[in-house]
Amino acid sequence: MDTSTWTRFVKRIPVKADAKEIYNAISTSSGFEKWFLRKAIFTYNNGIKRHDLENLKTGDSYEWYWHGHPDTTNEKNKIIEINGKDLIKFGFADDNIVTIQIKHEAGENIVELTQENIKPDSDPKNNLYVQCGEGWTFYLANLKSILEGGIDLRNKNLEIKRVINS
C-alpha cells in the first residue's frame, strides 16, 4: 500500500471576518482559547509566560489543553515560524508540522491549515492522518462559527465522552 499520500493533508474554510481578527485568533493565547483550546499557555523562548492578548513570536513554546479532556491530554511544542500578519507554523503531535495561513481568494478570507510530516500508521487509534484530520475539520468550523456569529460548538463537559466536538 502506498502511504505517501497519508503524510500530509490540507483543510480550507472561508471565514467572513477581517484578516487581522482571524490572525489574532491564531496568534494569541486568548484567540486560541475562543475556538480551539480550554487553556493555551505560550512562553517566550526564555520561559516567561506571554500575556493572553500578546501575539506569538518565532521560537515561543506552548502548552495546550482541550475542553472535554483532562489535563493529562495536552500538547507541548514550539512555534516554528510566525510572520505577524497571515501565517503561523508550529510543531504538533511529536514531529508533525502544522501551518495555518490566511489567504484572500475571490473576495473572501480563506483559512488554510496544512499538517505534514505525518508518520504512516495502520492502527486507526494512532493514525494521525485520520484523527487530526477529523479534529482540525471540527476546530476550523468552530473558528468560523466563533468569528462569524459567536456560537462556540465545543463540548466543555468532561462527563460527556466520544462526541465529535471535543
Biotite code that builds the C-alpha atoms (Angstrom):
import biotite.structure as struc

atoms = struc.array([
    struc.Atom([0.000, 0.000, 0.000], chain_id="A", res_id=1, res_name="MET", atom_name="CA", element="C"),
    struc.Atom([1.347, 3.438, -0.951], chain_id="A", res_id=2, res_name="ASP", atom_name="CA", element="C"),
    struc.Atom([1.238, 5.534, 2.220], chain_id="A", res_id=3, res_name="THR", atom_name="CA", element="C"),
    struc.Atom([2.953, 8.653, 0.824], chain_id="A", res_id=4, res_name="SER", atom_name="CA", element="C"),
    struc.Atom([-0.388, 10.412, 0.404], chain_id="A", res_id=5, res_name="THR", atom_name="CA", element="C"),
    struc.Atom([-1.121, 9.815, 4.094], chain_id="A", res_id=6, res_name="TRP", atom_name="CA", element="C"),
    struc.Atom([1.736, 12.016, 5.322], chain_id="A", res_id=7, res_name="THR", atom_name="CA", element="C"),
    struc.Atom([0.080, 15.394, 4.696], chain_id="A", res_id=8, res_name="ARG", atom_name="CA", element="C"),
    struc.Atom([-3.369, 16.974, 4.472], chain_id="A", res_id=9, res_name="PHE", atom_name="CA", element="C"),
    struc.Atom([-4.819, 20.415, 3.799], chain_id="A", res_id=10, res_name="VAL", atom_name="CA", element="C"),
    struc.Atom([-8.074, 21.794, 5.248], chain_id="A", res_id=11, res_name="LYS", atom_name="CA", element="C"),
    struc.Atom([-9.545, 25.085, 3.977], chain_id="A", res_id=12, res_name="ARG", atom_name="CA", element="C"),
    struc.Atom([-12.525, 27.165, 5.078], chain_id="A", res_id=13, res_name="ILE", atom_name="CA", element="C"),
    struc.Atom([-13.792, 30.623, 4.077], chain_id="A", res_id=14, res_name="PRO", atom_name="CA", element="C"),
    struc.Atom([-14.288, 32.918, 7.081], chain_id="A", res_id=15, res_name="VAL", atom_name="CA", element="C"),
    struc.Atom([-16.246, 36.147, 6.881], chain_id="A", res_id=16, res_name="LYS", atom_name="CA", element="C"),
    struc.Atom([-14.040, 38.139, 9.225], chain_id="A", res_id=17, res_name="ALA", atom_name="CA", element="C"),
    struc.Atom([-11.294, 40.704, 8.923], chain_id="A", res_id=18, res_name="ASP", atom_name="CA", element="C"),
    struc.Atom([-7.843, 39.172, 8.317], chain_id="A", res_id=19, res_name="ALA", atom_name="CA", element="C"),
    struc.Atom([-6.476, 40.882, 11.468], chain_id="A", res_id=20, res_name="LYS", atom_name="CA", element="C"),
    struc.Atom([-9.286, 39.356, 13.574], chain_id="A", res_id=21, res_name="GLU", atom_name="CA", element="C"),
    struc.Atom([-8.525, 35.913, 12.126], chain_id="A", res_id=22, res_name="ILE", atom_name="CA", element="C"),
    struc.Atom([-4.816, 36.424, 12.712], chain_id="A", res_id=23, res_name="TYR", atom_name="CA", element="C"),
    struc.Atom([-5.371, 37.331, 16.380], chain_id="A", res_id=24, res_name="ASN", atom_name="CA", element="C"),
    struc.Atom([-7.447, 34.153, 16.760], chain_id="A", res_id=25, res_name="ALA", atom_name="CA", element="C"),
    struc.Atom([-4.466, 32.058, 15.583], chain_id="A", res_id=26, res_name="ILE", atom_name="CA", element="C"),
    struc.Atom([-1.647, 34.028, 17.179], chain_id="A", res_id=27, res_name="SER", atom_name="CA", element="C"),
    struc.Atom([-2.643, 34.780, 20.795], chain_id="A", res_id=28, res_name="THR", atom_name="CA", element="C"),
    struc.Atom([-3.473, 32.694, 23.823], chain_id="A", res_id=29, res_name="SER", atom_name="CA", element="C"),
    struc.Atom([-6.823, 34.451, 24.172], chain_id="A", res_id=30, res_name="SER", atom_name="CA", element="C"),
    struc.Atom([-7.567, 33.851, 20.485], chain_id="A", res_id=31, res_name="GLY", atom_name="CA", element="C"),
    struc.Atom([-6.790, 30.125, 20.583], chain_id="A", res_id=32, res_name="PHE", atom_name="CA", element="C"),
    struc.Atom([-8.965, 29.712, 23.685], chain_id="A", res_id=33, res_name="GLU", atom_name="CA", element="C"),
    struc.Atom([-12.000, 31.188, 21.917], chain_id="A", res_id=34, res_name="LYS", atom_name="CA", element="C"),
    struc.Atom([-12.220, 28.492, 19.218], chain_id="A", res_id=35, res_name="TRP", atom_name="CA", element="C"),
    struc.Atom([-9.709, 25.704, 19.854], chain_id="A", res_id=36, res_name="PHE", atom_name="CA", element="C"),
    struc.Atom([-8.397, 25.229, 23.391], chain_id="A", res_id=37, res_name="LEU", atom_name="CA", element="C"),
    struc.Atom([-9.535, 25.246, 27.003], chain_id="A", res_id=38, res_name="ARG", atom_name="CA", element="C"),
    struc.Atom([-6.169, 26.666, 28.028], chain_id="A", res_id=39, res_name="LYS", atom_name="CA", element="C"),
    struc.Atom([-3.267, 27.908, 25.919], chain_id="A", res_id=40, res_name="ALA", atom_name="CA", element="C"),
    struc.Atom([-0.020, 28.834, 27.625], chain_id="A", res_id=41, res_name="ILE", atom_name="CA", element="C"),
    struc.Atom([2.598, 30.494, 25.442], chain_id="A", res_id=42, res_name="PHE", atom_name="CA", element="C"),
    struc.Atom([6.049, 31.338, 26.731], chain_id="A", res_id=43, res_name="THR", atom_name="CA", element="C"),
    struc.Atom([8.878, 33.402, 25.333], chain_id="A", res_id=44, res_name="TYR", atom_name="CA", element="C"),
    struc.Atom([11.988, 31.458, 24.397], chain_id="A", res_id=45, res_name="ASN", atom_name="CA", element="C"),
    struc.Atom([13.349, 32.410, 27.867], chain_id="A", res_id=46, res_name="ASN", atom_name="CA", element="C"),
    struc.Atom([10.435, 30.607, 29.600], chain_id="A", res_id=47, res_name="GLY", atom_name="CA", element="C"),
    struc.Atom([8.456, 33.673, 30.736], chain_id="A", res_id=48, res_name="ILE", atom_name="CA", element="C"),
    struc.Atom([4.695, 33.455, 30.036], chain_id="A", res_id=49, res_name="LYS", atom_name="CA", element="C"),
    struc.Atom([3.280, 35.719, 27.332], chain_id="A", res_id=50, res_name="ARG", atom_name="CA", element="C"),
    struc.Atom([0.266, 37.916, 28.071], chain_id="A", res_id=51, res_name="HIS", atom_name="CA", element="C"),
    struc.Atom([-3.021, 36.402, 26.795], chain_id="A", res_id=52, res_name="ASP", atom_name="CA", element="C"),
    struc.Atom([-3.504, 39.130, 24.148], chain_id="A", res_id=53, res_name="LEU", atom_name="CA", element="C"),
    struc.Atom([0.134, 39.290, 23.046], chain_id="A", res_id=54, res_name="GLU", atom_name="CA", element="C"),
    struc.Atom([0.962, 37.950, 19.579], chain_id="A", res_id=55, res_name="ASN", atom_name="CA", element="C"),
    struc.Atom([3.322, 35.000, 19.408], chain_id="A", res_id=56, res_name="LEU", atom_name="CA", element="C"),
    struc.Atom([6.856, 35.092, 18.057], chain_id="A", res_id=57, res_name="LYS", atom_name="CA", element="C"),
    struc.Atom([9.026, 32.516, 16.343], chain_id="A", res_id=58, res_name="THR", atom_name="CA", element="C"),
    struc.Atom([10.726, 30.324, 18.948], chain_id="A", res_id=59, res_name="GLY", atom_name="CA", element="C"),
    struc.Atom([7.973, 30.594, 21.580], chain_id="A", res_id=60, res_name="ASP", atom_name="CA", element="C"),
    struc.Atom([6.891, 27.400, 23.341], chain_id="A", res_id=61, res_name="SER", atom_name="CA", element="C"),
    struc.Atom([3.360, 26.321, 24.030], chain_id="A", res_id=62, res_name="TYR", atom_name="CA", element="C"),
    struc.Atom([1.347, 24.085, 26.315], chain_id="A", res_id=63, res_name="GLU", atom_name="CA", element="C"),
    struc.Atom([-2.243, 23.318, 25.237], chain_id="A", res_id=64, res_name="TRP", atom_name="CA", element="C"),
    struc.Atom([-5.276, 21.779, 26.964], chain_id="A", res_id=65, res_name="TYR", atom_name="CA", element="C"),
    struc.Atom([-8.639, 20.888, 25.359], chain_id="A", res_id=66, res_name="TRP", atom_name="CA", element="C"),
    struc.Atom([-12.239, 21.084, 26.570], chain_id="A", res_id=67, res_name="HIS", atom_name="CA", element="C"),
    struc.Atom([-13.761, 17.665, 27.154], chain_id="A", res_id=68, res_name="GLY", atom_name="CA", element="C"),
    struc.Atom([-10.391, 16.185, 28.134], chain_id="A", res_id=69, res_name="HIS", atom_name="CA", element="C"),
    struc.Atom([-8.490, 16.044, 31.441], chain_id="A", res_id=70, res_name="PRO", atom_name="CA", element="C"),
    struc.Atom([-5.190, 17.879, 31.905], chain_id="A", res_id=71, res_name="ASP", atom_name="CA", element="C"),
    struc.Atom([-3.341, 14.646, 31.125], chain_id="A", res_id=72, res_name="THR", atom_name="CA", element="C"),
    struc.Atom([-4.366, 15.206, 27.479], chain_id="A", res_id=73, res_name="THR", atom_name="CA", element="C"),
    struc.Atom([-2.119, 18.066, 26.453], chain_id="A", res_id=74, res_name="ASN", atom_name="CA", element="C"),
    struc.Atom([0.317, 19.148, 23.781], chain_id="A", res_id=75, res_name="GLU", atom_name="CA", element="C"),
    struc.Atom([3.688, 20.827, 24.288], chain_id="A", res_id=76, res_name="LYS", atom_name="CA", element="C"),
    struc.Atom([5.785, 22.093, 21.402], chain_id="A", res_id=77, res_name="ASN", atom_name="CA", element="C"),
    struc.Atom([7.233, 25.188, 19.705], chain_id="A", res_id=78, res_name="LYS", atom_name="CA", element="C"),
    struc.Atom([6.252, 27.944, 17.311], chain_id="A", res_id=79, res_name="ILE", atom_name="CA", element="C"),
    struc.Atom([8.441, 27.352, 14.253], chain_id="A", res_id=80, res_name="ILE", atom_name="CA", element="C"),
    struc.Atom([7.517, 30.473, 12.297], chain_id="A", res_id=81, res_name="GLU", atom_name="CA", element="C"),
    struc.Atom([5.069, 33.347, 12.572], chain_id="A", res_id=82, res_name="ILE", atom_name="CA", element="C"),
    struc.Atom([5.060, 36.388, 10.318], chain_id="A", res_id=83, res_name="ASN", atom_name="CA", element="C"),
    struc.Atom([2.888, 38.942, 12.138], chain_id="A", res_id=84, res_name="GLY", atom_name="CA", element="C"),
    struc.Atom([0.078, 39.077, 9.567], chain_id="A", res_id=85, res_name="LYS", atom_name="CA", element="C"),
    struc.Atom([-1.144, 35.835, 7.971], chain_id="A", res_id=86, res_name="ASP", atom_name="CA", element="C"),
    struc.Atom([0.941, 32.759, 8.859], chain_id="A", res_id=87, res_name="LEU", atom_name="CA", element="C"),
    struc.Atom([1.771, 30.599, 11.857], chain_id="A", res_id=88, res_name="ILE", atom_name="CA", element="C"),
    struc.Atom([3.714, 27.318, 11.749], chain_id="A", res_id=89, res_name="LYS", atom_name="CA", element="C"),
    struc.Atom([4.144, 25.111, 14.800], chain_id="A", res_id=90, res_name="PHE", atom_name="CA", element="C"),
    struc.Atom([5.273, 21.674, 15.843], chain_id="A", res_id=91, res_name="GLY", atom_name="CA", element="C"),
    struc.Atom([2.416, 19.334, 16.705], chain_id="A", res_id=92, res_name="PHE", atom_name="CA", element="C"),
    struc.Atom([1.967, 15.693, 17.730], chain_id="A", res_id=93, res_name="ALA", atom_name="CA", element="C"),
    struc.Atom([5.677, 14.957, 18.029], chain_id="A", res_id=94, res_name="ASP", atom_name="CA", element="C"),
    struc.Atom([7.330, 15.634, 14.653], chain_id="A", res_id=95, res_name="ASP", atom_name="CA", element="C"),
    struc.Atom([4.308, 16.931, 12.709], chain_id="A", res_id=96, res_name="ASN", atom_name="CA", element="C"),
    struc.Atom([4.274, 20.482, 11.408], chain_id="A", res_id=97, res_name="ILE", atom_name="CA", element="C"),
    struc.Atom([1.053, 22.484, 11.215], chain_id="A", res_id=98, res_name="VAL", atom_name="CA", element="C"),
    struc.Atom([0.842, 25.660, 9.145], chain_id="A", res_id=99, res_name="THR", atom_name="CA", element="C"),
    struc.Atom([-2.157, 27.966, 9.292], chain_id="A", res_id=100, res_name="ILE", atom_name="CA", element="C"),
    struc.Atom([-2.333, 30.645, 6.616], chain_id="A", res_id=101, res_name="GLN", atom_name="CA", element="C"),
    struc.Atom([-4.867, 33.350, 5.917], chain_id="A", res_id=102, res_name="ILE", atom_name="CA", element="C"),
    struc.Atom([-5.347, 33.716, 2.170], chain_id="A", res_id=103, res_name="LYS", atom_name="CA", element="C"),
    struc.Atom([-7.544, 36.075, 0.195], chain_id="A", res_id=104, res_name="HIS", atom_name="CA", element="C"),
    struc.Atom([-9.404, 34.454, -2.703], chain_id="A", res_id=105, res_name="GLU", atom_name="CA", element="C"),
    struc.Atom([-12.430, 35.556, -4.742], chain_id="A", res_id=106, res_name="ALA", atom_name="CA", element="C"),
    struc.Atom([-13.088, 38.433, -2.347], chain_id="A", res_id=107, res_name="GLY", atom_name="CA", element="C"),
    struc.Atom([-13.030, 36.283, 0.810], chain_id="A", res_id=108, res_name="GLU", atom_name="CA", element="C"),
    struc.Atom([-10.576, 35.312, 3.509], chain_id="A", res_id=109, res_name="ASN", atom_name="CA", element="C"),
    struc.Atom([-9.692, 31.620, 3.490], chain_id="A", res_id=110, res_name="ILE", atom_name="CA", element="C"),
    struc.Atom([-8.104, 29.926, 6.487], chain_id="A", res_id=111, res_name="VAL", atom_name="CA", element="C"),
    struc.Atom([-5.896, 27.122, 5.188], chain_id="A", res_id=112, res_name="GLU", atom_name="CA", element="C"),
    struc.Atom([-4.405, 24.564, 7.556], chain_id="A", res_id=113, res_name="LEU", atom_name="CA", element="C"),
    struc.Atom([-1.746, 22.081, 6.456], chain_id="A", res_id=114, res_name="THR", atom_name="CA", element="C"),
    struc.Atom([-0.484, 19.266, 8.654], chain_id="A", res_id=115, res_name="GLN", atom_name="CA", element="C"),
    struc.Atom([2.578, 17.457, 7.339], chain_id="A", res_id=116, res_name="GLU", atom_name="CA", element="C"),
    struc.Atom([5.323, 15.083, 8.305], chain_id="A", res_id=117, res_name="ASN", atom_name="CA", element="C"),
    struc.Atom([2.690, 12.573, 9.467], chain_id="A", res_id=118, res_name="ILE", atom_name="CA", element="C"),
    struc.Atom([4.180, 9.151, 10.038], chain_id="A", res_id=119, res_name="LYS", atom_name="CA", element="C"),
    struc.Atom([2.110, 6.342, 8.493], chain_id="A", res_id=120, res_name="PRO", atom_name="CA", element="C"),
    struc.Atom([0.323, 4.110, 11.000], chain_id="A", res_id=121, res_name="ASP", atom_name="CA", element="C"),
    struc.Atom([-2.070, 1.289, 10.161], chain_id="A", res_id=122, res_name="SER", atom_name="CA", element="C"),
    struc.Atom([-3.706, 1.400, 13.618], chain_id="A", res_id=123, res_name="ASP", atom_name="CA", element="C"),
    struc.Atom([-6.759, 3.715, 13.389], chain_id="A", res_id=124, res_name="PRO", atom_name="CA", element="C"),
    struc.Atom([-6.438, 4.597, 17.092], chain_id="A", res_id=125, res_name="LYS", atom_name="CA", element="C"),
    struc.Atom([-2.983, 6.052, 16.451], chain_id="A", res_id=126, res_name="ASN", atom_name="CA", element="C"),
    struc.Atom([-3.404, 7.235, 12.866], chain_id="A", res_id=127, res_name="ASN", atom_name="CA", element="C"),
    struc.Atom([-2.722, 10.978, 12.995], chain_id="A", res_id=128, res_name="LEU", atom_name="CA", element="C"),
    struc.Atom([-3.836, 11.485, 9.395], chain_id="A", res_id=129, res_name="TYR", atom_name="CA", element="C"),
    struc.Atom([-7.352, 10.373, 10.328], chain_id="A", res_id=130, res_name="VAL", atom_name="CA", element="C"),
    struc.Atom([-7.538, 11.604, 13.927], chain_id="A", res_id=131, res_name="GLN", atom_name="CA", element="C"),
    struc.Atom([-6.013, 15.034, 13.331], chain_id="A", res_id=132, res_name="CYS", atom_name="CA", element="C"),
    struc.Atom([-7.873, 15.460, 10.044], chain_id="A", res_id=133, res_name="GLY", atom_name="CA", element="C"),
    struc.Atom([-11.191, 14.986, 11.829], chain_id="A", res_id=134, res_name="GLU", atom_name="CA", element="C"),
    struc.Atom([-10.130, 17.233, 14.706], chain_id="A", res_id=135, res_name="GLY", atom_name="CA", element="C"),
    struc.Atom([-8.929, 20.104, 12.538], chain_id="A", res_id=136, res_name="TRP", atom_name="CA", element="C"),
    struc.Atom([-12.081, 19.941, 10.407], chain_id="A", res_id=137, res_name="THR", atom_name="CA", element="C"),
    struc.Atom([-14.192, 20.479, 13.516], chain_id="A", res_id=138, res_name="PHE", atom_name="CA", element="C"),
    struc.Atom([-11.978, 23.184, 15.013], chain_id="A", res_id=139, res_name="TYR", atom_name="CA", element="C"),
    struc.Atom([-11.790, 25.166, 11.765], chain_id="A", res_id=140, res_name="LEU", atom_name="CA", element="C"),
    struc.Atom([-15.601, 25.037, 11.567], chain_id="A", res_id=141, res_name="ALA", atom_name="CA", element="C"),
    struc.Atom([-15.677, 26.291, 15.161], chain_id="A", res_id=142, res_name="ASN", atom_name="CA", element="C"),
    struc.Atom([-13.264, 29.118, 14.279], chain_id="A", res_id=143, res_name="LEU", atom_name="CA", element="C"),
    struc.Atom([-15.674, 30.145, 11.508], chain_id="A", res_id=144, res_name="LYS", atom_name="CA", element="C"),
    struc.Atom([-18.653, 29.877, 13.869], chain_id="A", res_id=145, res_name="SER", atom_name="CA", element="C"),
    struc.Atom([-16.988, 31.971, 16.577], chain_id="A", res_id=146, res_name="ILE", atom_name="CA", element="C"),
    struc.Atom([-15.749, 34.704, 14.218], chain_id="A", res_id=147, res_name="LEU", atom_name="CA", element="C"),
    struc.Atom([-18.939, 34.910, 12.166], chain_id="A", res_id=148, res_name="GLU", atom_name="CA", element="C"),
    struc.Atom([-21.560, 34.664, 14.879], chain_id="A", res_id=149, res_name="GLY", atom_name="CA", element="C"),
    struc.Atom([-20.174, 33.875, 18.276], chain_id="A", res_id=150, res_name="GLY", atom_name="CA", element="C"),
    struc.Atom([-21.540, 30.344, 18.808], chain_id="A", res_id=151, res_name="ILE", atom_name="CA", element="C"),
    struc.Atom([-18.976, 28.021, 20.390], chain_id="A", res_id=152, res_name="ASP", atom_name="CA", element="C"),
    struc.Atom([-19.596, 24.447, 19.226], chain_id="A", res_id=153, res_name="LEU", atom_name="CA", element="C"),
    struc.Atom([-17.155, 22.711, 21.602], chain_id="A", res_id=154, res_name="ARG", atom_name="CA", element="C"),
    struc.Atom([-18.190, 20.150, 24.229], chain_id="A", res_id=155, res_name="ASN", atom_name="CA", element="C"),
    struc.Atom([-16.989, 21.560, 27.545], chain_id="A", res_id=156, res_name="LYS", atom_name="CA", element="C"),
    struc.Atom([-18.429, 18.812, 29.753], chain_id="A", res_id=157, res_name="ASN", atom_name="CA", element="C"),
    struc.Atom([-15.870, 16.214, 30.904], chain_id="A", res_id=158, res_name="LEU", atom_name="CA", element="C"),
    struc.Atom([-18.678, 13.762, 31.663], chain_id="A", res_id=159, res_name="GLU", atom_name="CA", element="C"),
    struc.Atom([-19.782, 13.589, 28.025], chain_id="A", res_id=160, res_name="ILE", atom_name="CA", element="C"),
    struc.Atom([-17.451, 11.272, 26.083], chain_id="A", res_id=161, res_name="LYS", atom_name="CA", element="C"),
    struc.Atom([-16.969, 10.108, 22.475], chain_id="A", res_id=162, res_name="ARG", atom_name="CA", element="C"),
    struc.Atom([-18.510, 13.144, 20.759], chain_id="A", res_id=163, res_name="VAL", atom_name="CA", element="C"),
    struc.Atom([-17.227, 14.889, 17.644], chain_id="A", res_id=164, res_name="ILE", atom_name="CA", element="C"),
    struc.Atom([-16.884, 18.288, 19.295], chain_id="A", res_id=165, res_name="ASN", atom_name="CA", element="C"),
    struc.Atom([-14.164, 17.550, 21.855], chain_id="A", res_id=166, res_name="SER", atom_name="CA", element="C"),
])
